[in-house]
Structure formats: structure tokens, C-alpha cells
């Protein structure tokens, strides 16, 4: 039987990181390239395809607690293997869709896979393997999967140009069977739940004290993640249009928007380097402030502030992605982490599904003034994080040697 001690941690992080890159590239980043040709071929309006994608996000939110509970019980390996199969089946069904209902059903099936196979499933898998020592591993897979759009968008566009959008879906499905499934199958088997403990020397760290008023703590955490994830998805959908509303040309807006990905990776490198010895709560608070600071600069200075806005937003978003995995671990410990994280991120998934439509309305009505909405949401998330109790020393995340 494989155990975390048998397989080097870097190998586990590398395999899971590549599998996560594939999962994100073939689901979350798919509509940006394939929605328009899909709509044309099916005789639908493009917004209906994005509505189907929103349906997938809602389904993912509902599946999250169930898959997290399964990872708590059985480890992440079987759950992620199943997710690879469902990804393949969902993409195959999408490629075979002949109308709106079959297209919606395919996206709902992809939502099931997303609820089990994206970051939440990956984070819970690492916590199940390494307990409190999972923080650096979580950062590692986000560093790799941070390039999902960099890989996914060009590959989807190339496939669409050469074999059509249906062929692109079939190709992504094949990659899940030929690459994603084996990678997840090679992950270490988790030890029995009774033996899962943090890899630290002190016995006190194996059972961290729960935060005072845990229900309130979970609610504040859920709100902070929902607020920041709404903004993250809104920017991913409408950033070029927003930058043009601030006075940037189309060329500048596209060039600046292309820096979001590298800025996210830079933020994650900052977390891995400078902030790795700090509490995850501090990292999350700094991340929540990054977008409002950039938004204030853009509102005050206009087009010249496009670049600092994009860099601040991207870096904050990159760090917050890690915090979504490490902060629940710091505050509540590894016991039943998967189920707890599934419930905490459920509102964030729903907010994510609503963000493209609601922020689009705000941008249409207020122009660049829509930044008041996104900035206020992130500031409210910061307030929620500020109200969280400081973790006791026994509950702090430990870094790997």
C-alpha cells in the first residue's frame, strides 16, 4: 500500500498539480473559448451557454460537501479518480450535445466533476495525507495549476480551429482518461482516518483547539470567501471591458488583462516565500485588501493606473486561492476538513455563478464606477477576516522541512 511516507511529497504535489491544471483548463476555462462556436452550432444564444456554465457552478457547490466528506473517509485518491471519469463523461456528453437540454445536462454533469475534482478536492486530499503540514503542498499545486488558463485557452482555441468545438471536447475527455486518471491513480493512498495526524513533533499539535464560537467563525469565513470569489469571477469575465471603461484602449486592456495570470503566480510565490512562515490569516487579510487598493488607484488616476490595478488584483487573487485551502486548516485543524471546507465554500460557488451576470449589469449601468461594488465587497471580506479569532499556537499551520 502506498503511504505519504513512501512517495516523495514533491512527486505527489507535481502529479496533483498537473491533474488540477487539466481539470481547470477543461472546465472553468472552457466557455471563454468554446461558448461562441458552441452556441452558433447549436442555434443558441451565447449567454445561454454561459448560463449553463453557471448551472455547473451551482451543481459543484452542492456536490462539494459530499465529495469532501468522502475524502475525509476514504482519502482523495478514489474521489479524484472518479472525478476524472466524470470529467471525461461530461466532456463527451457536451461534444455530443444536439440542443439546449442535452447541453445543459452535459454542463450539469461537468458540475459534478468540478465539485469533486477542482481545488477543494485537491486541498482536502493533501490535508488528508499531511495534516497540518499540508500548507506548502497546497501552495505547490496552486503554483502549477495557476497556468491552467495559459495552457487551456490556447489549446482549446487550437483544437477548435482544427477539429471544431466538438472535437475539442472529445480531446479534453481523452486527456482526462489518458493523463488525469492515471495521475490521480498514482497518488498515495491515505492512511486510515484514525491514524491521520499532523506531521509535527508535539502531541498538542495533533488536536488543535477549535476556535471560539466555531459556527460564527465558519460563517465569517464563508462570507469572506464568497465576497472575494464573486470579485475574482467578475474580473475574470469583464476585466477588458472594465479597463476600457476606465479609459484604456482595447490593446492596453488586453495586454494588461494578460498579466493577471502571471500576477497570480507571483502572489503565490510570495506566499510560498515571504509569507510561508506567517499565519494563513495574515496572508488572507493582505489578499483581501489588494483589490480595493488597486480599485482606488484606478478610480482616482484612470487609465495610467491600469497596470498597478491588474497586478494588485492578480496577486491578491493568487494568495486568496491558497488561503481558501490553508485558512480552514489553520482555524479548525485537519479533522473532517473536507466536509467542512465543502460547506464553507458552498456560498462562494453560488456567488461565483452569479458574478458574471450581476457585475455585468453593474458595469453596464455605472461603467468604471462598478469598482465601488467590487472594492466594497472585498473590503467587507477583509472585515469578516479581521473579526476571525487568532488561531492558538497549537493550531498554527506548520511548514514542511
N, C-alpha and C positions, 0 to 999 in steps of 0.2 A: 504493500500500500504506500502511495506517495504521501509524504508529510511536508509541511513547510520547511522542516529542518533538512530534508533530503535535497530539495531543489533550491538552488540559489535564489535569493529574493529578487535579484536583478532580472533573472530569467522569467520569473512569474510576472514581474512588472512589465517586461518587454512583451511577453505574449498577450497579456491582458490589454496592454496599451494598443497594440496593433488590432486586436479584436474590437476594441472600443472605437478605434478610428474607422474601421469598416462599418460598424453599427451606426455611428453618427452620419457618415458620408452617405449611406444608402437609405436613410430615413429622414432625419431632421433637415439635412441639406439637399434633399432630393427635389422638393417642389420648386425651389428657386430656378432650377434649370428645366425641369420637365413639365411644370404646370401648364405653360402656354401650349407646347405641342400636344400634350395630352388632351387639353380642352378642345383644341382645333380638331383633332382626330375623332373625338367622341361627340362632337357637336354641342359642346357645353361652353358656358362662360368661364373664364379663368378663375374668377372669385369662388366658383363652386368647388374647384379643385382645392383651393386654399381652405375653404370651409371643411372639406373632407379631411384635410391635414389637421385642422383644429379638432375635429372629432377624434382623430387618432391621439392627440394630446390628452383629451379628456379620458379616453379609454386607458391611456397609460397611467394617468393619475389614479384611476380606480384599481388598476392592477398592481400598482406599486406596493401597497401594504401587504397584499397576498404574496407577491414574489419575495418581499423582504422577510416575511415570516418563514417562507420555505427555505431561504438561505440560512436563517437562524437555525433551523432544524437539521438541514441536510448539507449545508455548505453551498458555495456558489457554483461549483463545477457542474452539477447536474442541471441547475436552473439556467445557467448561461448556455449550456449545450442545447437545452430545449428552446431557449430564445433564438439561437442561431437557426434552428429548424423552422421556427415560426416566422422569422425574418424571411427566410427563403420562400416559404409558402405564401406569405403576404405579398412579396415582390412578384412571384409567379402569378398570383391571382390578379395583381394590378396590371401586369403585362397582358393578361388575357381579358381584361375588362372590356365590355361592349356597350356600356351605358352608365348612367349616373348611379344606379343602385349597385351594380357589381363593382363600380369604382369605390363607392362609399364602403361597401363590405370589405374590400381589399385594404383600404386605409384603416378600418377598424381592427382588422387582423394585425396590421403593422403596429397599431397602438398597443396591442397585447405584447408584442415583441419588445417595443420600446419601454413599456412599463417594467419589464424584467431585464432587458439587456443593455440599457444605457448606463450612465454614470452611477445611478443609485444602486443598480445591481453589482456593478464593479466595485464600488466603495464597500458595500456590505460584504462582498466576497473577501476583500482584503482585511476588513475588520474581523471577519470570522476566522481568518488564517493567523493574523498577527496581533489581535487585540489592540491595546493602546499604542503599540509600536507601528501602527498602520499609517501614520500621518505622512511620512516620507514616501511610502509606496503610493498613497493616494495622489500626492503631488506628481509622482513619476508618471502615472497613467494619464493624468491631465496634460502633462507636457507633451506626451506622444500624440494623444488624441486631439490636442489643440490644433493639429494640422489637418483635421478631418475636412474642413471646407477647402483648404489648399489642395488636397488630393481629390476630394469628391466632386467639386464643381467642374474642374477641367475634364475629369474622366467622364462624368455624366454628359457634358457638352460634346466630347469627342464621340462617345457612343451614340448619342442622339444624331449626330451628323452622319455617322457611318452605318448604323443599323436601326435608327429610329428609336423613339422613346420606349416602345415595347421591347426591343432588343436590349436597351439599356437596363430595363427592369430585370430581364432574364439574366443578363450578365451579372448584375449585383446579386441576384438569387444564387447563381452558381458560385460566386465568390464566398457567400456565406457557407455553402456546403463544402467547398474545397479548401477554404482558408479559415473562416471564422469558427466553424465547428471543430476542426482539429485543434486549433489554438486553445479553445475553451476546454476541449477534452484533455489536453496536456497539463491543465492547471493542477496544482496539488490538491489532493483530497483533504477536506477539513477534518480535524480531529473530532471525536465525539463532543457534543455540547458541554458535557460535564467537565471536560479537561481543557476547554478553551480558557486561556488566561493571558494577560499581558506579558510580554517578554521583558520583564523587569525584575530586579533582584529583591525588592522589598515586598513582603507579603501584603502590606497595606494597599499597594497599588493594584492588587488583583481585584479588589472590591471597592471602587471609589464611592464616596458618599453621594447620594442623589442630591441635586440642587434643591434648595428650599422652594417649596411650592412647585413641584415638578410640572403640574398641569399648566400653570401660568408660564413657566419657563418654556415649555413646548409651544404654547400658543404664541408667545412673543417671537420665538424662533421661526415658527411657521409664517407669521406675518412678515418678518424681515426678509425671508427668502421669497415670499410671494411678491412683495413690493419691488425688490431688486430684479427678480426674474421677469416681471412684467416689463420693466425698463429695458432689460437686456434683449428680450424678444422684440420689443417695439423698435429699438435701434437697429437690430439685425434686419428688420423688414423695411424700415423707412429712412435709414440714415442718409442715403444720397439725396433724397427729396428734402430732408430736413436741412442739410448743409446748403443746398441751393436756396432754400428759403432764408438762410442766414446771409446770403449774398455771394456764395461761392459759385464759380462756373461749373458746368457739368463735368469737365475734365478734372478740375480740382476736387470736386465732390467724390468722383470715382477713385481718384488716386488716394485721397485721404481715407476713404472707406476701406481701401485695400490694406491700410495699416492696422485695422482693428485686430486681425489675426496675430500679426507679429507683436502687437502691444499686449495681447492676452498672454502670449507665451512669455514675454518679458516680465509681466506681472507674476506669472507662475515661477519663473526663475528667481525673482525677488523673494517670493515665499520660500522657495527651496534653499536660498542662500541666506539673506539677511534676516528674514523673519522666521526661519525654521526653529529657532530656539525661543521664540516668543509664543505667548498663548494664542491659540487659534482665534479667540475672541478679539484680541487686538487686531489681528490681520483682517477679520471680518469688518470691524468698525472702520478701519482705514479704507477698505474696499468700498464700503457704502458711501463714503464721503467723496470718492474720486469723481463720480459722475456729476454731482451737484457743483463741485469746483469747476469742472470743465464747462458745464452749462452756464454758470455765472460769467465765465470769461467770454463765451460765445455770445451771450445776450448783451454784454457790455461793449465788446470790441467788434463784433460782427465777423466778416469773412477772415480777417487776419488771425482770428483765434480758432479757426477750424482745426489746425494741426494739434495744438495742445488739448483741445476738446476730445478729439479722437484718441489720442494717446492716453489721456487720463481715463476716459470711459473704458477703453480696451484693457488697460492694466487693472483697473478695479474689477472689471468683469472676470478677468482671468483669476484673480485672487479669490473672488467670491465663489467661483466654481469649486475651488478647493475647500473653502470654508463650509460649503454645504455638506461635505463629507466629514471634515475634521471637527467642526464645532459640536454636532450632536455627540460625537465620540468623547470630546473633552468634557462636556457637561453631564452626560448620562452614563458613560462607560460603554464597553463592548457588549454587555448582556442585552439580548434582544434588540440589538442595534438595527438590524434590517427592517423589522416591523415598525419600530419607532420612526426610523428615517422615512419609511414609506408614508406614514401618516403626516409627518412634519412637512414633507414636500408635496403632498396632495394639493393644498391650496395654490402652491407655486405652479404646478402643472395647469390648473384651471386658469390662473392668471395669465400664464403663457399662451394658452389657447385663445384668450380674449384680447390679448395685447395688439395684434396686428390690426384688428377692426377698430378697437376703441382709440388707439393712438392715431390711426389714420383719420378718424373723424376729428380729433383734436388738431392734427396738423392741417387738415383742410379748413378748419374754422379759424384757427389762431396763427397759422404759419409758424415762424420760429418761436413764437410765444408758447407753443406746446412744450417747450423745455421747462416752463414753470411747473407743468404737471409732472414730467419725469424727474425733475430735480426735487420737487416736494415729496414724491414717493420714496426716492432714495434717502432723503433726509428723515422721513418717518421711519424707514427701515433702520437707519442709524440710531434713532431714538429708541426703537424697540431693542436693538442690540445693547444700547447703553443701560437699559433697565434690567438686562440679564445679570444674574449674580455672578461674581467671580468664582471660577472653579477652585476648589480646595486643592492644596498641593498634591494630595493622593490621586486626584482625578485628572491631573495635567497630562497632556499627550507627551510621550517620550520619543525622542528621536532615535533612529537606528544608529548603531555604531558604524 
